[in-house]
Amino acid sequence: MNATPEQAPEAPVTDLADCVLCGRPTEYPETVRGIVHCPVCEWQEAQRTACSG
């Protein structure tokens, strides 16, 4: 007897917000308020604001 794996319920599809710097899709839904960055721009912003001391 072959058991079929249970499928996880799919999350509802929502539109993703665009990055305010480059326009690529972010990991955040459009309903998020404030400035959102794509993973690349988010990493670059963190590098710019990190303490270099």
mmCIF file as gemmi writes it, N, C-alpha and C atoms, coordinates in Angstrom:
data_model
loop_
_atom_site.group_PDB
_atom_site.id
_atom_site.type_symbol
_atom_site.label_atom_id
_atom_site.label_alt_id
_atom_site.label_comp_id
_atom_site.label_asym_id
_atom_site.label_entity_id
_atom_site.label_seq_id
_atom_site.pdbx_PDB_ins_code
_atom_site.Cartn_x
_atom_site.Cartn_y
_atom_site.Cartn_z
_atom_site.occupancy
_atom_site.B_iso_or_equiv
_atom_site.pdbx_formal_charge
_atom_site.auth_seq_id
_atom_site.auth_asym_id
_atom_site.pdbx_PDB_model_num
ATOM 1 N N . MET Axp A 1 ? 0.842 -1.172 0 1 0 ? 1 A 1
ATOM 2 C CA . MET Axp A 1 ? 0 0 0 1 0 ? 1 A 1
ATOM 3 C C . MET Axp A 1 ? 0.891 1.24 0 1 0 ? 1 A 1
ATOM 4 N N . ASN Axp A 2 ? 0.722 2.081 -0.991 1 0 ? 2 A 1
ATOM 5 C CA . ASN Axp A 2 ? 1.502 3.305 -1.102 1 0 ? 2 A 1
ATOM 6 C C . ASN Axp A 2 ? 0.738 4.459 -0.453 1 0 ? 2 A 1
ATOM 7 N N . ALA Axp A 3 ? 1.375 5.074 0.529 1 0 ? 3 A 1
ATOM 8 C CA . ALA Axp A 3 ? 0.759 6.226 1.178 1 0 ? 3 A 1
ATOM 9 C C . ALA Axp A 3 ? 1.189 7.489 0.447 1 0 ? 3 A 1
ATOM 10 N N . THR Axp A 4 ? 0.247 8.345 0.19 1 0 ? 4 A 1
ATOM 11 C CA . THR Axp A 4 ? 0.586 9.609 -0.462 1 0 ? 4 A 1
ATOM 12 C C . THR Axp A 4 ? 0.858 10.655 0.612 1 0 ? 4 A 1
ATOM 13 N N . PRO Axp A 5 ? 1.893 11.448 0.438 1 0 ? 5 A 1
ATOM 14 C CA . PRO Axp A 5 ? 2.191 12.478 1.443 1 0 ? 5 A 1
ATOM 15 C C . PRO Axp A 5 ? 1.102 13.542 1.454 1 0 ? 5 A 1
ATOM 16 N N . GLU Axp A 6 ? 0.822 14.01 2.65 1 0 ? 6 A 1
ATOM 17 C CA . GLU Axp A 6 ? -0.178 15.068 2.77 1 0 ? 6 A 1
ATOM 18 C C . GLU Axp A 6 ? 0.418 16.367 2.254 1 0 ? 6 A 1
ATOM 19 N N . GLN Axp A 7 ? -0.37 17.091 1.503 1 0 ? 7 A 1
ATOM 20 C CA . GLN Axp A 7 ? 0.094 18.368 0.98 1 0 ? 7 A 1
ATOM 21 C C . GLN Axp A 7 ? -0.257 19.465 1.977 1 0 ? 7 A 1
ATOM 22 N N . ALA Axp A 8 ? 0.708 20.33 2.217 1 0 ? 8 A 1
ATOM 23 C CA . ALA Axp A 8 ? 0.465 21.457 3.11 1 0 ? 8 A 1
ATOM 24 C C . ALA Axp A 8 ? -0.464 22.435 2.419 1 0 ? 8 A 1
ATOM 25 N N . PRO Axp A 9 ? -1.354 23.043 3.177 1 0 ? 9 A 1
ATOM 26 C CA . PRO Axp A 9 ? -2.237 24.041 2.544 1 0 ? 9 A 1
ATOM 27 C C . PRO Axp A 9 ? -1.407 25.203 2.027 1 0 ? 9 A 1
ATOM 28 N N . GLU Axp A 10 ? -1.742 25.647 0.842 1 0 ? 10 A 1
ATOM 29 C CA . GLU Axp A 10 ? -0.984 26.734 0.229 1 0 ? 10 A 1
ATOM 30 C C . GLU Axp A 10 ? -1.384 28.062 0.847 1 0 ? 10 A 1
ATOM 31 N N . ALA Axp A 11 ? -0.389 28.91 1.039 1 0 ? 11 A 1
ATOM 32 C CA . ALA Axp A 11 ? -0.652 30.239 1.573 1 0 ? 11 A 1
ATOM 33 C C . ALA Axp A 11 ? -1.357 31.066 0.493 1 0 ? 11 A 1
ATOM 34 N N . PRO Axp A 12 ? -2.232 31.963 0.898 1 0 ? 12 A 1
ATOM 35 C CA . PRO Axp A 12 ? -2.891 32.792 -0.111 1 0 ? 12 A 1
ATOM 36 C C . PRO Axp A 12 ? -1.866 33.646 -0.85 1 0 ? 12 A 1
ATOM 37 N N . VAL Axp A 13 ? -2.055 33.752 -2.139 1 0 ? 13 A 1
ATOM 38 C CA . VAL Axp A 13 ? -1.131 34.514 -2.963 1 0 ? 13 A 1
ATOM 39 C C . VAL Axp A 13 ? -1.456 35.997 -2.808 1 0 ? 13 A 1
ATOM 40 N N . THR Axp A 14 ? -0.439 36.766 -2.429 1 0 ? 14 A 1
ATOM 41 C CA . THR Axp A 14 ? -0.627 38.209 -2.308 1 0 ? 14 A 1
ATOM 42 C C . THR Axp A 14 ? 0.422 38.889 -3.171 1 0 ? 14 A 1
ATOM 43 N N . ASP Axp A 15 ? 0.105 40.086 -3.612 1 0 ? 15 A 1
ATOM 44 C CA . ASP Axp A 15 ? 1.061 40.839 -4.407 1 0 ? 15 A 1
ATOM 45 C C . ASP Axp A 15 ? 2.167 41.347 -3.5 1 0 ? 15 A 1
ATOM 46 N N . LEU Axp A 16 ? 3.386 41.29 -3.996 1 0 ? 16 A 1
ATOM 47 C CA . LEU Axp A 16 ? 4.519 41.756 -3.222 1 0 ? 16 A 1
ATOM 48 C C . LEU Axp A 16 ? 4.815 43.208 -3.549 1 0 ? 16 A 1
ATOM 49 N N . ALA Axp A 17 ? 5.272 43.928 -2.536 1 0 ? 17 A 1
ATOM 50 C CA . ALA Axp A 17 ? 5.63 45.331 -2.727 1 0 ? 17 A 1
ATOM 51 C C . ALA Axp A 17 ? 6.916 45.413 -3.537 1 0 ? 17 A 1
ATOM 52 N N . ASP Axp A 18 ? 7.085 46.494 -4.263 1 0 ? 18 A 1
ATOM 53 C CA . ASP Axp A 18 ? 8.304 46.722 -5.035 1 0 ? 18 A 1
ATOM 54 C C . ASP Axp A 18 ? 9.319 47.46 -4.173 1 0 ? 18 A 1
ATOM 55 N N . CYS Axp A 19 ? 10.59 47.154 -4.387 1 0 ? 19 A 1
ATOM 56 C CA . CYS Axp A 19 ? 11.682 47.815 -3.686 1 0 ? 19 A 1
ATOM 57 C C . CYS Axp A 19 ? 11.674 49.296 -4.054 1 0 ? 19 A 1
ATOM 58 N N . VAL Axp A 20 ? 11.862 50.164 -3.049 1 0 ? 20 A 1
ATOM 59 C CA . VAL Axp A 20 ? 11.845 51.6 -3.31 1 0 ? 20 A 1
ATOM 60 C C . VAL Axp A 20 ? 13.127 52.07 -3.994 1 0 ? 20 A 1
ATOM 61 N N . LEU Axp A 21 ? 14.168 51.251 -3.993 1 0 ? 21 A 1
ATOM 62 C CA . LEU Axp A 21 ? 15.425 51.651 -4.624 1 0 ? 21 A 1
ATOM 63 C C . LEU Axp A 21 ? 15.575 51.129 -6.05 1 0 ? 21 A 1
ATOM 64 N N . CYS Axp A 22 ? 15.283 49.847 -6.259 1 0 ? 22 A 1
ATOM 65 C CA . CYS Axp A 22 ? 15.537 49.266 -7.585 1 0 ? 22 A 1
ATOM 66 C C . CYS Axp A 22 ? 14.281 48.789 -8.303 1 0 ? 22 A 1
ATOM 67 N N . GLY Axp A 23 ? 13.16 48.675 -7.584 1 0 ? 23 A 1
ATOM 68 C CA . GLY Axp A 23 ? 11.908 48.269 -8.217 1 0 ? 23 A 1
ATOM 69 C C . GLY Axp A 23 ? 11.671 46.774 -8.285 1 0 ? 23 A 1
ATOM 70 N N . ARG Axp A 24 ? 12.623 45.966 -7.798 1 0 ? 24 A 1
ATOM 71 C CA . ARG Axp A 24 ? 12.42 44.518 -7.791 1 0 ? 24 A 1
ATOM 72 C C . ARG Axp A 24 ? 11.418 44.131 -6.704 1 0 ? 24 A 1
ATOM 73 N N . PRO Axp A 25 ? 10.778 42.967 -6.839 1 0 ? 25 A 1
ATOM 74 C CA . PRO Axp A 25 ? 9.841 42.527 -5.796 1 0 ? 25 A 1
ATOM 75 C C . PRO Axp A 25 ? 10.571 42.283 -4.476 1 0 ? 25 A 1
ATOM 76 N N . THR Axp A 26 ? 9.882 42.584 -3.385 1 0 ? 26 A 1
ATOM 77 C CA . THR Axp A 26 ? 10.44 42.36 -2.059 1 0 ? 26 A 1
ATOM 78 C C . THR Axp A 26 ? 9.843 41.087 -1.474 1 0 ? 26 A 1
ATOM 79 N N . GLU Axp A 27 ? 10.16 40.812 -0.233 1 0 ? 27 A 1
ATOM 80 C CA . GLU Axp A 27 ? 9.575 39.671 0.468 1 0 ? 27 A 1
ATOM 81 C C . GLU Axp A 27 ? 8.333 40.094 1.245 1 0 ? 27 A 1
ATOM 82 N N . TYR Axp A 28 ? 7.934 41.352 1.118 1 0 ? 28 A 1
ATOM 83 C CA . TYR Axp A 28 ? 6.839 41.901 1.895 1 0 ? 28 A 1
ATOM 84 C C . TYR Axp A 28 ? 5.603 42.106 1.022 1 0 ? 28 A 1
ATOM 85 N N . PRO Axp A 29 ? 4.411 41.884 1.578 1 0 ? 29 A 1
ATOM 86 C CA . PRO Axp A 29 ? 3.195 42.149 0.803 1 0 ? 29 A 1
ATOM 87 C C . PRO Axp A 29 ? 2.999 43.647 0.601 1 0 ? 29 A 1
ATOM 88 N N . GLU Axp A 30 ? 2.19 44.007 -0.368 1 0 ? 30 A 1
ATOM 89 C CA . GLU Axp A 30 ? 1.935 45.423 -0.667 1 0 ? 30 A 1
ATOM 90 C C . GLU Axp A 30 ? 1.281 46.152 0.492 1 0 ? 30 A 1
ATOM 91 N N . THR Axp A 31 ? 0.687 45.423 1.413 1 0 ? 31 A 1
ATOM 92 C CA . THR Axp A 31 ? -0.013 46.055 2.531 1 0 ? 31 A 1
ATOM 93 C C . THR Axp A 31 ? 0.937 46.567 3.605 1 0 ? 31 A 1
ATOM 94 N N . VAL Axp A 32 ? 2.232 46.251 3.521 1 0 ? 32 A 1
ATOM 95 C CA . VAL Axp A 32 ? 3.206 46.715 4.508 1 0 ? 32 A 1
ATOM 96 C C . VAL Axp A 32 ? 3.449 48.201 4.306 1 0 ? 32 A 1
ATOM 97 N N . ARG Axp A 33 ? 3.403 48.95 5.405 1 0 ? 33 A 1
ATOM 98 C CA . ARG Axp A 33 ? 3.625 50.393 5.325 1 0 ? 33 A 1
ATOM 99 C C . ARG Axp A 33 ? 5.107 50.688 5.494 1 0 ? 33 A 1
ATOM 100 N N . GLY Axp A 34 ? 5.538 51.793 4.937 1 0 ? 34 A 1
ATOM 101 C CA . GLY Axp A 34 ? 6.913 52.24 5.117 1 0 ? 34 A 1
ATOM 102 C C . GLY Axp A 34 ? 7.796 51.864 3.938 1 0 ? 34 A 1
ATOM 103 N N . ILE Axp A 35 ? 9.075 52.067 4.134 1 0 ? 35 A 1
ATOM 104 C CA . ILE Axp A 35 ? 10.058 51.814 3.089 1 0 ? 35 A 1
ATOM 105 C C . ILE Axp A 35 ? 10.399 50.332 3.082 1 0 ? 35 A 1
ATOM 106 N N . VAL Axp A 36 ? 10.279 49.701 1.921 1 0 ? 36 A 1
ATOM 107 C CA . VAL Axp A 36 ? 10.622 48.285 1.797 1 0 ? 36 A 1
ATOM 108 C C . VAL Axp A 36 ? 11.703 48.119 0.738 1 0 ? 36 A 1
ATOM 109 N N . HIS Axp A 37 ? 12.613 47.216 1.007 1 0 ? 37 A 1
ATOM 110 C CA . HIS Axp A 37 ? 13.711 46.924 0.091 1 0 ? 37 A 1
ATOM 111 C C . HIS Axp A 37 ? 13.69 45.452 -0.283 1 0 ? 37 A 1
ATOM 112 N N . CYS Axp A 38 ? 14.213 45.14 -1.468 1 0 ? 38 A 1
ATOM 113 C CA . CYS Axp A 38 ? 14.417 43.755 -1.859 1 0 ? 38 A 1
ATOM 114 C C . CYS Axp A 38 ? 15.578 43.22 -1.015 1 0 ? 38 A 1
ATOM 115 N N . PRO Axp A 39 ? 15.793 41.917 -0.97 1 0 ? 39 A 1
ATOM 116 C CA . PRO Axp A 39 ? 16.874 41.372 -0.143 1 0 ? 39 A 1
ATOM 117 C C . PRO Axp A 39 ? 18.252 41.966 -0.466 1 0 ? 39 A 1
ATOM 118 N N . VAL Axp A 40 ? 18.538 42.235 -1.727 1 0 ? 40 A 1
ATOM 119 C CA . VAL Axp A 40 ? 19.85 42.774 -2.105 1 0 ? 40 A 1
ATOM 120 C C . VAL Axp A 40 ? 20.006 44.196 -1.579 1 0 ? 40 A 1
ATOM 121 N N . CYS Axp A 41 ? 19.02 45.044 -1.828 1 0 ? 41 A 1
ATOM 122 C CA . CYS Axp A 41 ? 19.107 46.431 -1.366 1 0 ? 41 A 1
ATOM 123 C C . CYS Axp A 41 ? 19.065 46.504 0.159 1 0 ? 41 A 1
ATOM 124 N N . GLU Axp A 42 ? 18.326 45.603 0.794 1 0 ? 42 A 1
ATOM 125 C CA . GLU Axp A 42 ? 18.27 45.568 2.253 1 0 ? 42 A 1
ATOM 126 C C . GLU Axp A 42 ? 19.65 45.255 2.824 1 0 ? 42 A 1
ATOM 127 N N . TRP Axp A 43 ? 20.341 44.3 2.223 1 0 ? 43 A 1
ATOM 128 C CA . TRP Axp A 43 ? 21.693 43.95 2.663 1 0 ? 43 A 1
ATOM 129 C C . TRP Axp A 43 ? 22.653 45.119 2.435 1 0 ? 43 A 1
ATOM 130 N N . GLN Axp A 44 ? 22.56 45.764 1.283 1 0 ? 44 A 1
ATOM 131 C CA . GLN Axp A 44 ? 23.43 46.889 0.987 1 0 ? 44 A 1
ATOM 132 C C . GLN Axp A 44 ? 23.177 48.052 1.944 1 0 ? 44 A 1
ATOM 133 N N . GLU Axp A 45 ? 21.928 48.302 2.274 1 0 ? 45 A 1
ATOM 134 C CA . GLU Axp A 45 ? 21.596 49.364 3.217 1 0 ? 45 A 1
ATOM 135 C C . GLU Axp A 45 ? 22.169 49.043 4.599 1 0 ? 45 A 1
ATOM 136 N N . ALA Axp A 46 ? 22.102 47.785 5.008 1 0 ? 46 A 1
ATOM 137 C CA . ALA Axp A 46 ? 22.662 47.379 6.294 1 0 ? 46 A 1
ATOM 138 C C . ALA Axp A 46 ? 24.173 47.577 6.312 1 0 ? 46 A 1
ATOM 139 N N . GLN Axp A 47 ? 24.839 47.323 5.19 1 0 ? 47 A 1
ATOM 140 C CA . GLN Axp A 47 ? 26.282 47.533 5.101 1 0 ? 47 A 1
ATOM 141 C C . GLN Axp A 47 ? 26.629 49.01 5.211 1 0 ? 47 A 1
ATOM 142 N N . ARG Axp A 48 ? 25.815 49.875 4.607 1 0 ? 48 A 1
ATOM 143 C CA . ARG Axp A 48 ? 26.074 51.319 4.666 1 0 ? 48 A 1
ATOM 144 C C . ARG Axp A 48 ? 25.892 51.879 6.061 1 0 ? 48 A 1
ATOM 145 N N . THR Axp A 49 ? 24.927 51.349 6.798 1 0 ? 49 A 1
ATOM 146 C CA . THR Axp A 49 ? 24.613 51.912 8.101 1 0 ? 49 A 1
ATOM 147 C C . THR Axp A 49 ? 25.333 51.207 9.253 1 0 ? 49 A 1
ATOM 148 N N . ALA Axp A 50 ? 26.085 50.141 8.956 1 0 ? 50 A 1
ATOM 149 C CA . ALA Axp A 50 ? 26.792 49.407 10.013 1 0 ? 50 A 1
ATOM 150 C C . ALA Axp A 50 ? 27.938 50.251 10.562 1 0 ? 50 A 1
ATOM 151 N N . CYS Axp A 51 ? 28.25 50.019 11.81 1 0 ? 51 A 1
ATOM 152 C CA . CYS Axp A 51 ? 29.364 50.72 12.452 1 0 ? 51 A 1
ATOM 153 C C . CYS Axp A 51 ? 30.662 50.204 11.85 1 0 ? 51 A 1
ATOM 154 N N . SER Axp A 52 ? 31.497 51.114 11.401 1 0 ? 52 A 1
ATOM 155 C CA . SER Axp A 52 ? 32.761 50.695 10.786 1 0 ? 52 A 1
ATOM 156 C C . SER Axp A 52 ? 33.936 50.921 11.728 1 0 ? 52 A 1
ATOM 157 N N . GLY Axp A 53 ? 33.664 51.181 13.009 1 0 ? 53 A 1
ATOM 158 C CA . GLY Axp A 53 ? 34.705 51.511 13.97 1 0 ? 53 A 1
ATOM 159 C C . GLY Axp A 53 ? 35.386 50.338 14.477 1 0 ? 53 A 1
